[in-house]
Amino acid sequence: MKDLNLPQKELMFGHPTGLFTLFFAELWERFSYYGMRALLVFYMIKGFMTYGDGDAYTIYGAYTALVYMTPFFGGMIADRLIGARRAVILGGLFMAGGHLTMTIENKNAFFTALALLIVGNGFFKPNISTMVGSLYPQGSPKRDGGFTIFYIGINLGAAIAPLLCGYVGETFGWHKGFGLATIGMLTGLAVFIAPTIISQLLLLVSCSCATLNILELKELEAINPYLNWIVAATLVVAGILAFLSLGQREKEGDLSIGFLSNSLTQILILAGAGGIAYAMCRFHPNDLPTTIVFYGMAAILVAAAILSCMAVFKAGLPAGAGMPPSQEAVKKEWWVYGGALLAVPVFMLLVSGFEPLFGAKGGVQMIPDETIKKFEFSDSAAMQILGTVVKESSRPAGLILMVAGLVALFYLVSQMFRLGKVPRQRMYVVMILTFFSMLFWSFFEQAGSSVNNFTDRNVNRVNGSSSVVEKSNVGETVTLAISLGSEKADVKDLPKLTQQFLGFENGNPEMGQRLAKVARLVERHKIEKRKFTETYDPAVDKAKDDLIAAIWKETGHVTVADVVQALNDDGEIDPTKLPAPKPETAGNGDKKEDEKEEEPKKTPEEKMTEWNAEKVWDKYVEQKVTDAVEASSVLNPTSGSEDEIKAAKEKLVGQLVKRLGVEKTVKAMLKEKRLTMTGLTYLRDYVNTFDDEAKKQELPLEEKTLDWTYTSQNVGMTIGGGEVQASIYQAVNPIFILIFGLIFTIIWGVMASKGIEPSTPVKFALGLVQLGMGFGCFFIGATAANEIGMVSLVWLVLGYLFQTTGELCLSPVGLSMVTRLSPARLVSTVMGTWFLATAFSQFLAAIIAQFTGVTHGGGGSFIPAPAETVDVYGNVFKLIAISAIASGVFCLILSPILKRWMHEDVEGDGEEPKK
């Protein structure tokens, strides 16, 4: 069996040719991952999941933590059993299946998709990085440069993904954005899976079907519903054939890559890059700066594809790279594949917090809510923080992460003490810098959660303007097109309802009722999915609407304080003590924002009483719905077995309770004269869903537009210009890496030649300090926000710039450090530990993000006007900035000791392992 640690002699631009094959495979894997990540939080909050900020951050944190936890185990399995090549193929297959499943709007499918991605990443991530290190001889001075080039490939995929997947997903539909991520992963898998020609061809078919599924061509209407099944089937068959072929070739001792396979690989590289580049030139915001970025990134992608083709033509990846440690070990490979499949439902339950089993939104927690609330309702800020930490730690994913961390720590410590002095002290350095890396990423990874929402809600994302509202315009009415991506003739030339209108009043009194109607229709469609179904019954639908209206009329006006007053001694609600219903009105808040009375500060006991009252109230409303369903001859299911009837009733009650939750959002919008992100999102969802879905319905013009009447509060508001989707700005960081990555490589090289290059610990310290400066920019931007709470885009971009320079100081050298300082027999395991530490950082990131939550779930959620959210984000960003800079200073103080323990003057391990 060929050794994994096999330096490659064939070079291109001074680096092994295999680097560029791995570069392009990782590019597509990162395209798929970051394409999905750019949309994930928005999908949970704005999409059919209807989560509030807190629940969305919890699921996001559990997912990202588990994604980085599994590489520890994937690295060990590759080291001991199946080798890195098989692990990468297996991981790619699972990840492609995960992205494919994400296109299905179903809660169980959603959590299954996350589980597939978690398991797949565990096999893919550590082993492709390990294969990069294996291409270089021990002690090679070009290893750091190779990892930087590899890191550029990672970030090329990470830059393109938010641009294209983010734009398409937010503009044309979430499933289309996730579908693009599927195509990216399939392309990367097809490139890497050589030398199995049949598998490559099957993946090409799979990729073509995934593309057709996104296009939803009318000519293929008959087969469109089956395209996902074709993709899944070809994916499974391609993987099985690839593993069988590898096993056969190893037995025959022939791992060479033939001309046909090499040629097909080059075709796949060019076809994938060309297709995505064309899509980027076709689908993008219409403003000039963003268009230039899209075209520029498309050109870079094509150039990278050409370079990769050149490398494949010259030699490509060494045939023996990533092979199993022995023929005996690989006999257990099918047990590994079966075990990976069995792990999917386990991780599905973990990432969801067992929500599909118990129905608790955001998942269950091991420590009772009553205990946690005692911390959260405390007057002490430290106790409140502790409450949030305890809450997140008590969820299944948090507990599993802690157990995995203890197992990894115990294993590595036991291995460290079996090493000689030099390798042991090197492992000390790895462990300490891994800790600082964990701190770095816990702050940095706010990008996908709190910073993403900050960008969406409080950063001015509109480029350019055509006019400014003057005093003379007050009283005038303008008709605005709601959809940003529509090219239909009736709305194409109308000004767009962009983010510019957020936080401003609309003098048109009909806006509140319009938003209420739209919100109800959109959420009803998400909850019941009744539109365009053959079983649609108008009588049943009307009965549901009447029931919701009746119960809301009786309960919607009741506040938590009213419930507290109506509680009996036994903790039940006395309905006779509840206030009488009030008429529903729109925009009835007469007091100005600066005249609103502040609510008196509540004691911890009062907060606990109100929280208990809310729980009692929710049960009270659910019981009223249950009673109404039982009493209704129209809604009450009568056909089927007893169990089927019971299940149908429970499902119906759940749907109606969720629809009542939507009324809370509607109530908040009716009281608000200003346009909020919630109202804007509902308008866009309504047009995208009911105008374009399945090409079966065309809305009249008045449903696609909103009339806006200027008020005195609108004076100075700019009109026109192009809005850039918030998810697109997640591309800023990787684009900066592409710009500065090679510059940093050159700088480190020049400094090394002069003997003044900073040590790895010093680079870590510099990275943390610059990360803190980046969050400092976010904080300054929040404090400098305008009167409606909008932040200049300059502060966001400047903050990302500092974060990027910090990342370039830490992350590439971190990966290189692991492969350079770890003993050869532990390198994949230590690489997995590196990602396990990143998993802890994702867990911490989710906890930090909880303090920026501004919405509550419940069938729908209301995001306040920008002026009411900007300080929430700013205060958290300030604390992150201080913590990151302090951590960097501490790392700098430790750097002389860490540098000495690295033993850079000693080649190899220095000493043999102790027996």
MIVODO-367609 format. One record per residue (C-alpha): residue number from 1; x negated, y, z negated. Coordinates in steps of 0.1 Angstrom, whole numbers, plus 5000, padded with zeros to 4 digits. Layout:
BEGIN
    k     u     v     w
  NUM     X     Y     Z
...
% end
This chain:
BEGIN
    k     u     v     w
    1  5000  5000  5000
    2  4986  5034  5009
    3  4978  5058  4982
    4  5001  5088  4977
    5  4972  5111  4969
    6  4959  5110  5004
    7  4942  5142  5016
    8  4949  5150  5052
    9  4921  5158  5076
   10  4942  5172  5106
   11  4943  5209  5101
   12  4962  5239  5116
   13  4953  5274  5105
   14  4930  5258  5079
   15  4957  5238  5062
   16  4969  5202  5067
   17  4995  5198  5095
   18  5017  5179  5071
   19  5022  5211  5051
   20  5043  5226  5080
   21  5065  5196  5082
   22  5072  5197  5045
   23  5076  5235  5049
   24  5104  5231  5073
   25  5122  5203  5055
   26  5121  5223  5023
   27  5132  5254  5042
   28  5165  5237  5051
   29  5170  5222  5017
   30  5166  5257  5002
   31  5189  5271  5028
   32  5216  5247  5017
   33  5210  5252  4980
   34  5209  5290  4981
   35  5237  5292  5006
   36  5259  5274  4981
   37  5246  5293  4951
   38  5253  5327  4967
   39  5290  5318  4967
   40  5294  5295  4937
   41  5303  5321  4910
   42  5324  5341  4934
   43  5342  5309  4945
   44  5350  5299  4909
   45  5363  5334  4900
   46  5379  5345  4933
   47  5386  5312  4949
   48  5411  5285  4940
   49  5394  5277  4907
   50  5407  5311  4892
   51  5381  5310  4863
   52  5373  5340  4842
   53  5337  5352  4839
   54  5330  5331  4808
   55  5342  5298  4821
   56  5325  5304  4855
   57  5292  5312  4838
   58  5295  5280  4817
   59  5300  5258  4847
   60  5274  5276  4867
   61  5249  5273  4838
   62  5257  5236  4833
   63  5252  5229  4871
   64  5219  5248  4874
   65  5206  5233  4842
   66  5214  5198  4853
   67  5200  5205  4887
   68  5166  5212  4872
   69  5169  5185  4845
   70  5171  5155  4869
   71  5138  5161  4887
   72  5120  5149  4855
   73  5136  5115  4860
   74  5134  5116  4898
   75  5096  5122  4895
   76  5092  5092  4872
   77  5112  5069  4894
   78  5091  5080  4924
   79  5059  5075  4906
   80  5067  5040  4894
   81  5091  5025  4919
   82  5101  5040  4953
   83  5075  5066  4961
   84  5079  5102  4971
   85  5091  5097  5007
   86  5120  5075  4998
   87  5129  5098  4970
   88  5130  5128  4992
   89  5152  5110  5018
   90  5176  5097  4991
   91  5178  5132  4975
   92  5186  5147  5009
   93  5214  5123  5016
   94  5230  5130  4983
   95  5227  5168  4987
   96  5241  5167  5022
   97  5271  5148  5008
   98  5275  5173  4980
   99  5276  5203  5004
  100  5301  5184  5026
  101  5323  5177  4996
  102  5322  5214  4985
  103  5342  5223  5016
  104  5373  5205  5001
  105  5395  5228  4979
  106  5402  5203  4951
  107  5390  5205  4916
  108  5378  5169  4913
  109  5361  5173  4947
  110  5344  5204  4935
  111  5329  5188  4904
  112  5319  5157  4925
  113  5301  5180  4949
  114  5281  5195  4921
  115  5273  5160  4907
  116  5260  5149  4941
  117  5238  5180  4943
  118  5225  5174  4908
  119  5215  5138  4915
  120  5201  5147  4950
  121  5180  5175  4937
  122  5165  5152  4911
  123  5150  5130  4938
  124  5142  5157  4963
  125  5127  5186  4944
  126  5097  5172  4924
  127  5086  5148  4951
  128  5084  5171  4981
  129  5063  5195  4960
  130  5041  5165  4949
  131  5036  5155  4986
  132  5023  5191  4993
  133  4997  5186  4966
  134  4987  5152  4979
  135  4977  5167  5013
  136  4946  5184  4997
  137  4915  5168  4982
  138  4910  5173  4944
  139  4896  5207  4936
  140  4903  5222  4970
  141  4902  5260  4969
  142  4930  5260  4996
  143  4955  5243  4974
  144  4969  5275  4959
  145  4971  5290  4994
  146  4989  5259  5006
  147  5015  5262  4979
  148  5020  5299  4986
  149  5027  5290  5023
  150  5050  5263  5011
  151  5066  5289  4988
  152  5072  5312  5017
  153  5090  5283  5035
  154  5112  5279  5004
  155  5120  5316  5004
  156  5126  5318  5042
  157  5154  5293  5036
  158  5165  5312  5005
  159  5166  5345  5024
  160  5186  5333  5054
  161  5211  5314  5033
  162  5228  5343  5014
  163  5227  5364  5046
  164  5246  5339  5067
  165  5265  5316  5042
  166  5273  5346  5020
  167  5286  5367  5048
  168  5306  5339  5065
  169  5319  5326  5032
  170  5331  5359  5018
  171  5345  5371  5051
  172  5360  5341  5069
  173  5366  5316  5041
  174  5346  5298  5014
  175  5347  5264  5031
  176  5330  5278  5062
  177  5301  5292  5040
  178  5297  5258  5023
  179  5300  5241  5057
  180  5269  5261  5069
  181  5250  5248  5038
  182  5260  5213  5049
  183  5245  5218  5083
  184  5213  5232  5069
  185  5208  5201  5047
  186  5216  5177  5075
  187  5190  5195  5097
  188  5163  5193  5071
  189  5170  5156  5065
  190  5169  5148  5102
  191  5135  5166  5104
  192  5120  5147  5075
  193  5135  5112  5080
  194  5111  5104  5109
  195  5100  5078  5121
  196  5135  5063  5122
  197  5148  5074  5156
  198  5183  5059  5152
  199  5188  5076  5119
  200  5177  5109  5134
  201  5202  5105  5162
  202  5230  5097  5137
  203  5221  5128  5117
  204  5222  5148  5149
  205  5258  5135  5155
  206  5266  5143  5118
  207  5253  5178  5122
  208  5273  5184  5154
  209  5305  5173  5137
  210  5299  5195  5107
  211  5294  5224  5131
  212  5327  5216  5149
  213  5344  5214  5116
  214  5334  5250  5108
  215  5345  5263  5143
  216  5379  5247  5139
  217  5384  5248  5177
  218  5420  5247  5189
  219  5410  5222  5216
  220  5399  5197  5189
  221  5429  5202  5167
  222  5438  5165  5168
  223  5404  5153  5155
  224  5395  5182  5132
  225  5409  5165  5101
  226  5386  5135  5107
  227  5354  5154  5113
  228  5344  5153  5076
  229  5349  5115  5075
  230  5326  5112  5106
  231  5300  5133  5089
  232  5301  5112  5058
  233  5300  5079  5076
  234  5271  5088  5099
  235  5252  5101  5068
  236  5255  5068  5049
  237  5246  5047  5079
  238  5216  5069  5088
  239  5203  5066  5052
  240  5207  5028  5051
  241  5189  5024  5084
  242  5161  5047  5073
  243  5154  5027  5041
  244  5155  4994  5060
  245  5131  5007  5086
  246  5107  5020  5061
  247  5107  4986  5043
  248  5101  4967  5075
  249  5073  4990  5087
  250  5055  4987  5053
  251  5056  4949  5055
  252  5042  4951  5090
  253  5015  4976  5080
  254  5026  5000  5108
  255  5036  5034  5094
  256  5026  5053  5126
  257  5050  5078  5141
  258  5057  5073  5178
  259  5059  5098  5206
  260  5097  5095  5209
  261  5102  5101  5172
  262  5078  5131  5172
  263  5095  5146  5203
  264  5130  5142  5187
  265  5117  5158  5155
  266  5105  5188  5175
  267  5139  5190  5193
  268  5157  5189  5159
  269  5135  5216  5145
  270  5141  5239  5175
  271  5178  5231  5177
  272  5185  5237  5140
  273  5165  5270  5140
  274  5180  5282  5173
  275  5216  5274  5162
  276  5213  5293  5128
  277  5194  5322  5145
  278  5223  5325  5171
  279  5248  5325  5142
  280  5229  5352  5124
  281  5229  5374  5155
  282  5266  5367  5160
  283  5280  5370  5125
  284  5268  5399  5103
  285  5280  5432  5089
  286  5283  5460  5114
  287  5260  5486  5098
  288  5226  5491  5114
  289  5202  5484  5085
  290  5218  5450  5077
  291  5220  5441  5114
  292  5183  5448  5117
  293  5176  5425  5087
  294  5198  5397  5102
  295  5180  5399  5136
  296  5146  5401  5120
  297  5152  5370  5098
  298  5165  5352  5128
  299  5133  5360  5147
  300  5112  5348  5118
  301  5131  5316  5116
  302  5125  5308  5153
  303  5088  5317  5149
  304  5085  5293  5119
  305  5102  5266  5139
  306  5077  5270  5167
  307  5048  5267  5143
  308  5063  5236  5127
  309  5067  5221  5162
  310  5030  5228  5169
  311  5021  5210  5136
  312  5043  5180  5144
  313  5028  5178  5179
  314  4993  5179  5165
  315  4997  5154  5137
  316  5026  5161  5114
  317  5030  5144  5080
  318  5005  5116  5074
  319  5022  5083  5079
  320  5011  5069  5045
  321  5021  5100  5025
  322  5047  5094  4998
  323  5046  5056  4999
  324  5055  5035  4968
  325  5028  5026  4943
  326  5030  4989  4952
  327  5049  4965  4973
  328  5061  4948  4942
  329  5076  4980  4928
  330  5095  4989  4959
  331  5114  4956  4957
  332  5136  4974  4931
  333  5146  5002  4955
  334  5182  4991  4960
  335  5187  4991  4922
  336  5176  5027  4923
  337  5200  5036  4950
  338  5229  5018  4932
  339  5219  5035  4900
  340  5219  5069  4917
  341  5255  5063  4929
  342  5266  5053  4895
  343  5250  5085  4881
  344  5273  5107  4902
  345  5305  5102  4881
  346  5285  5107  4850
  347  5271  5140  4861
  348  5306  5149  4875
  349  5319  5147  4839
  350  5289  5164  4824
  351  5290  5194  4847
  352  5327  5198  4843
  353  5325  5194  4805
  354  5350  5165  4809
  355  5376  5190  4822
  356  5391  5165  4847
  357  5398  5141  4818
  358  5411  5165  4792
  359  5423  5194  4813
  360  5405  5220  4791
  361  5394  5249  4814
  362  5356  5253  4812
  363  5353  5218  4796
  364  5354  5204  4761
  365  5329  5212  4733
  366  5317  5190  4704
  367  5319  5217  4678
  368  5355  5229  4671
  369  5365  5263  4683
  370  5376  5274  4649
  371  5340  5270  4636
  372  5325  5288  4666
  373  5350  5317  4664
  374  5339  5324  4628
  375  5305  5333  4643
  376  5318  5351  4673
  377  5342  5373  4653
  378  5316  5382  4627
  379  5306  5419  4623
  380  5269  5408  4627
  381  5255  5410  4662
  382  5231  5382  4653
  383  5259  5359  4642
  384  5278  5367  4674
  385  5248  5357  4695
  386  5244  5325  4674
  387  5281  5317  4680
  388  5276  5319  4718
  389  5245  5298  4716
  390  5263  5272  4694
  391  5293  5272  4718
  392  5272  5265  4749
  393  5250  5240  4731
  394  5280  5220  4720
  395  5292  5213  4755
  396  5283  5179  4771
  397  5257  5193  4795
  398  5240  5213  4768
  399  5237  5182  4745
  400  5224  5160  4773
  401  5198  5187  4782
  402  5186  5188  4746
  403  5183  5150  4745
  404  5164  5150  4779
  405  5141  5177  4766
  406  5133  5157  4734
  407  5127  5125  4754
  408  5104  5144  4779
  409  5085  5161  4751
  410  5080  5129  4731
  411  5068  5111  4762
  412  5043  5137  4773
  413  5030  5142  4738
  414  5025  5105  4734
  415  5006  5105  4768
  416  4986  5135  4759
  417  4971  5119  4728
  418  4959  5090  4749
  419  4939  5114  4771
  420  4903  5125  4767
  421  4895  5160  4755
  422  4894  5178  4789
  423  4927  5164  4803
  424  4943  5168  4769
  425  4935  5205  4766
  426  4945  5210  4802
  427  4979  5195  4793
  428  4981  5220  4764
  429  4978  5248  4789
  430  5004  5232  4811
  431  5029  5229  4782
  432  5023  5264  4769
  433  5026  5281  4803
  434  5057  5259  4810
  435  5072  5276  4779
  436  5065  5310  4793
  437  5078  5299  4827
  438  5111  5289  4809
  439  5114  5324  4795
  440  5107  5339  4829
  441  5134  5319  4847
  442  5160  5323  4820
  443  5159  5361  4827
  444  5153  5358  4864
  445  5182  5334  4870
  446  5207  5361  4861
  447  5206  5367  4899
  448  5232  5340  4906
  449  5256  5350  4878
  450  5256  5384  4859
  451  5235  5403  4885
  452  5256  5388  4913
  453  5288  5401  4896
  454  5271  5434  4888
  455  5263  5438  4925
  456  5298  5429  4934
  457  5316  5452  4909
  458  5292  5481  4902
  459  5266  5486  4930
  460  5276  5508  4959
  461  5273  5484  4989
  462  5287  5507  5016
  463  5262  5520  5042
  464  5270  5553  5059
  465  5303  5572  5060
  466  5323  5591  5086
  467  5339  5617  5065
  468  5344  5631  5030
  469  5378  5637  5013
  470  5382  5675  5008
  471  5408  5694  4988
  472  5427  5701  5020
  473  5432  5664  5025
  474  5451  5659  4992
  475  5486  5645  5000
  476  5476  5630  5033
  477  5481  5593  5040
  478  5457  5571  5059
  479  5463  5535  5070
  480  5434  5512  5062
  481  5426  5477  5076
  482  5422  5452  5048
  483  5400  5426  5064
  484  5364  5435  5071
  485  5358  5407  5096
  486  5389  5410  5117
  487  5385  5417  5154
  488  5422  5417  5163
  489  5433  5445  5184
  490  5460  5459  5161
  491  5435  5466  5132
  492  5401  5467  5150
  493  5399  5505  5153
  494  5414  5514  5119
  495  5392  5525  5090
  496  5384  5497  5066
  497  5395  5493  5030
  498  5360  5490  5016
  499  5343  5491  4982
  500  5343  5529  4986
  501  5379  5530  4973
  502  5371  5511  4940
  503  5378  5531  4909
  504  5398  5558  4928
  505  5435  5565  4924
  506  5459  5558  4953
  507  5487  5584  4954
  508  5509  5559  4972
  509  5533  5546  4944
  510  5540  5514  4963
  511  5504  5500  4959
  512  5511  5485  4925
  513  5541  5465  4937
  514  5522  5455  4968
  515  5493  5441  4948
  516  5518  5423  4925
  517  5534  5406  4955
  518  5501  5397  4971
  519  5486  5383  4939
  520  5516  5361  4933
  521  5516  5347  4968
  522  5478  5341  4969
  523  5477  5324  4935
  524  5508  5303  4942
  525  5492  5291  4974
  526  5460  5281  4954
  527  5480  5264  4927
  528  5506  5246  4947
  529  5491  5245  4982
  530  5526  5244  4996
  531  5520  5265  5027
  532  5524  5248  5061
  533  5533  5215  5045
  534  5560  5192  5060
  535  5575  5187  5025
  536  5582  5223  5019
  537  5617  5228  5004
  538  5630  5265  5002
  539  5655  5256  4975
  540  5628  5241  4952
  541  5605  5271  4959
  542  5633  5295  4950
  543  5641  5276  4919
  544  5604  5278  4908
  545  5603  5316  4915
  546  5635  5322  4895
  547  5622  5301  4866
  548  5589  5320  4865
  549  5607  5353  4867
  550  5631  5344  4839
  551  5604  5331  4815
  552  5581  5361  4822
  553  5610  5385  4816
  554  5614  5369  4782
  555  5577  5366  4773
  556  5556  5389  4795
  557  5561  5420  4774
  558  5550  5404  4741
  559  5516  5413  4728
  560  5494  5394  4705
  561  5502  5418  4677
  562  5539  5410  4683
  563  5532  5373  4680
  564  5513  5378  4647
  565  5543  5396  4633
  566  5567  5368  4645
  567  5547  5339  4629
  568  5565  5320  4601
  569  5548  5306  4571
  570  5545  5273  4589
  571  5526  5289  4617
  572  5554  5287  4642
  573  5570  5316  4662
  574  5603  5330  4651
  575  5619  5341  4685
  576  5643  5365  4667
  577  5613  5385  4656
  578  5600  5391  4691
  579  5606  5425  4708
  580  5632  5429  4736
  581  5621  5428  4772
  582  5610  5460  4790
  583  5613  5468  4827
  584  5583  5462  4849
  585  5569  5494  4864
  586  5538  5502  4885
  587  5512  5527  4876
  588  5529  5538  4844
  589  5497  5547  4825
  590  5502  5585  4820
  591  5472  5592  4798
  592  5439  5599  4814
  593  5409  5577  4806
  594  5393  5603  4783
  595  5426  5607  4764
  596  5431  5571  4756
  597  5432  5563  4719
  598  5405  5539  4707
  599  5418  5508  4690
  600  5409  5505  4654
  601  5381  5481  4646
  602  5394  5448  4635
  603  5380  5427  4607
  604  5368  5391  4613
  605  5400  5378  4595
  606  5422  5399  4618
  607  5404  5386  4649
  608  5408  5350  4637
  609  5445  5356  4631
  610  5451  5370  4665
  611  5431  5341  4681
  612  5453  5316  4663
  613  5484  5335  4674
  614  5473  5333  4710
  615  5470  5295  4708
  616  5505  5293  4692
  617  5519  5316  4719
  618  5504  5295  4747
  619  5520  5263  4733
  620  5553  5282  4728
  621  5553  5293  4765
  622  5543  5258  4777
  623  5572  5243  4757
  624  5596  5268  4773
  625  5585  5258  4807
  626  5588  5221  4798
  627  5623  5226  4786
  628  5633  5246  4817
  629  5619  5218  4840
  630  5638  5192  4821
  631  5670  5212  4823
  632  5667  5220  4860
  633  5684  5196  4885
  634  5664  5211  4914
  635  5629  5209  4898
  636  5634  5178  4877
  637  5618  5148  4896
  638  5642  5118  4896
  639  5627  5093  4921
  640  5599  5068  4913
  641  5589  5047  4883
  642  5591  5061  4848
  643  5553  5068  4847
  644  5554  5085  4882
  645  5583  5107  4871
  646  5564  5116  4839
  647  5532  5124  4858
  648  5552  5145  4884
  649  5568  5165  4856
  650  5535  5171  4838
  651  5519  5183  4871
  652  5549  5207  4877
  653  5547  5221  4842
  654  5510  5227  4846
  655  5515  5245  4879
  656  5542  5267  4865
  657  5521  5275  4834
  658  5492  5286  4857
  659  5516  5308  4876
  660  5527  5324  4844
  661  5490  5331  4837
  662  5489  5349  4870
  663  5516  5373  4857
  664  5491  5385  4831
  665  5469  5397  4860
  666  5499  5412  4877
  667  5508  5431  4846
  668  5473  5446  4843
  669  5474  5457  4880
  670  5508  5473  4876
  671  5495  5495  4848
  672  5465  5506  4869
  673  5468  5534  4894
  674  5432  5529  4905
  675  5421  5502  4929
  676  5401  5475  4911
  677  5380  5446  4924
  678  5409  5423  4915
  679  5433  5441  4937
  680  5409  5444  4966
  681  5401  5407  4964
  682  5437  5397  4964
  683  5445  5419  4994
  684  5416  5403  5014
  685  5425  5368  5003
  686  5461  5374  5014
  687  5451  5385  5049
  688  5425  5358  5054
  689  5448  5330  5041
  690  5481  5340  5056
  691  5470  5355  5088
  692  5444  5330  5099
  693  5449  5297  5082
  694  5452  5270  5107
  695  5461  5296  5133
  696  5497  5290  5125
  697  5509  5324  5113
  698  5504  5360  5124
  699  5511  5387  5098
  700  5528  5420  5109
  701  5506  5451  5110
  702  5520  5464  5077
  703  5508  5432  5059
  704  5473  5436  5073
  705  5469  5472  5062
  706  5472  5494  5031
  707  5485  5530  5031
  708  5463  5552  5009
  709  5475  5587  4999
  710  5448  5611  4988
  711  5450  5626  4953
  712  5429  5653  4937
  713  5409  5625  4920
  714  5399  5614  4955
  715  5381  5646  4964
  716  5345  5639  4972
  717  5352  5602  4981
  718  5334  5591  5013
  719  5353  5573  5040
  720  5340  5550  5067
  721  5308  5531  5068
  722  5301  5494  5066
  723  5304  5473  5035
  724  5278  5446  5029
  725  5291  5416  5010
  726  5276  5412  4975
  727  5263  5377  4980
  728  5241  5390  5009
  729  5219  5409  4984
  730  5207  5376  4969
  731  5185  5376  5000
  732  5166  5407  4989
  733  5143  5388  4965
  734  5133  5360  4990
  735  5129  5386  5018
  736  5105  5405  4996
  737  5086  5372  4990
  738  5083  5368  5027
  739  5069  5403  5030
  740  5045  5402  5000
  741  5037  5365  4998
  742  5009  5365  5023
  743  4997  5398  5009
  744  4994  5383  4975
  745  4976  5353  4989
  746  4951  5376  5006
  747  4947  5397  4974
  748  4940  5367  4953
  749  4915  5354  4979
  750  4896  5387  4981
  751  4895  5389  4943
  752  4884  5353  4940
  753  4855  5360  4965
  754  4844  5389  4942
  755  4848  5369  4910
  756  4876  5391  4896
  757  4907  5370  4903
  758  4930  5369  4872
  759  4933  5336  4855
  760  4966  5317  4857
  761  4976  5327  4822
  762  4970  5364  4830
  763  4991  5360  4862
  764  5019  5346  4841
  765  5017  5376  4818
  766  5018  5400  4847
  767  5048  5381  4861
  768  5068  5385  4828
  769  5060  5422  4825
  770  5070  5430  4861
  771  5102  5410  4856
  772  5110  5432  4826
  773  5104  5463  4847
  774  5129  5449  4873
  775  5156  5446  4847
  776  5146  5481  4835
  777  5155  5494  4869
  778  5189  5477  4867
  779  5194  5494  4833
  780  5184  5528  4845
  781  5207  5524  4875
  782  5236  5516  4851
  783  5229  5546  4829
  784  5227  5568  4861
  785  5260  5556  4875
  786  5284  5581  4889
  787  5317  5591  4873
  788  5336  5561  4886
  789  5309  5536  4875
  790  5291  5529  4908
  791  5253  5524  4908
  792  5230  5534  4936
  793  5218  5506  4958
  794  5182  5519  4954
  795  5181  5507  4917
  796  5192  5472  4927
  797  5166  5469  4955
  798  5138  5484  4933
  799  5147  5460  4905
  800  5145  5431  4929
  801  5111  5444  4941
  802  5096  5442  4906
  803  5111  5408  4900
  804  5096  5396  4933
  805  5061  5408  4925
  806  5065  5391  4891
  807  5077  5359  4907
  808  5047  5359  4931
  809  5023  5362  4901
  810  5039  5332  4883
  811  5058  5307  4904
  812  5034  5296  4932
  813  5005  5294  4909
  814  5027  5275  4884
  815  5034  5247  4909
  816  4998  5246  4918
  817  4988  5245  4882
  818  5009  5215  4875
  819  4993  5195  4903
  820  4958  5208  4895
  821  4957  5203  4857
  822  4979  5172  4853
  823  4962  5138  4853
  824  4968  5120  4886
  825  4989  5092  4871
  826  5013  5118  4855
  827  5015  5144  4882
  828  5051  5137  4893
  829  5063  5133  4858
  830  5047  5166  4847
  831  5062  5182  4878
  832  5095  5169  4867
  833  5089  5184  4833
  834  5082  5217  4849
  835  5116  5216  4865
  836  5131  5203  4832
  837  5118  5235  4815
  838  5135  5254  4843
  839  5167  5235  4834
  840  5164  5249  4799
  841  5160  5283  4814
  842  5192  5279  4833
  843  5209  5269  4801
  844  5196  5301  4784
  845  5205  5321  4815
  846  5241  5310  4811
  847  5241  5320  4775
  848  5227  5355  4784
  849  5253  5359  4811
  850  5282  5352  4787
  851  5275  5387  4771
  852  5283  5404  4805
  853  5317  5387  4809
  854  5345  5412  4815
  855  5374  5389  4826
  856  5395  5362  4811
  857  5409  5332  4828
  858  5444  5319  4828
  859  5457  5313  4863
  860  5442  5346  4874
  861  5419  5372  4859
  862  5417  5410  4859
  863  5384  5428  4866
  864  5386  5464  4852
  865  5376  5495  4871
  866  5339  5499  4876
  867  5336  5526  4850
  868  5347  5501  4824
  869  5322  5474  4833
  870  5290  5493  4841
  871  5278  5497  4805
  872  5285  5461  4797
  873  5259  5450  4823
  874  5235  5479  4815
  875  5232  5471  4778
  876  5224  5434  4785
  877  5199  5443  4812
  878  5181  5466  4787
  879  5177  5438  4762
  880  5164  5415  4789
  881  5138  5441  4800
  882  5125  5445  4764
  883  5123  5408  4758
  884  5105  5400  4791
  885  5079  5427  4786
  886  5072  5416  4750
  887  5068  5380  4762
  888  5043  5391  4788
  889  5022  5409  4763
  890  5021  5379  4740
  891  5011  5357  4769
  892  4983  5381  4778
  893  4970  5379  4742
  894  4968  5341  4745
  895  4952  5341  4779
  896  4915  5338  4769
  897  4922  5307  4749
  898  4943  5291  4776
  899  4916  5299  4802
  900  4890  5281  4782
  901  4912  5251  4778
  902  4916  5248  4816
  903  4880  5237  4820
  904  4877  5250  4855
  905  4840  5241  4857
  906  4848  5204  4853
  907  4858  5183  4883
  908  4886  5157  4881
  909  4899  5146  4847
  910  4865  5151  4831
  911  4870  5120  4808
  912  4886  5086  4812
  913  4919  5080  4793
  914  4915  5066  4759
  915  4923  5029  4755
% end
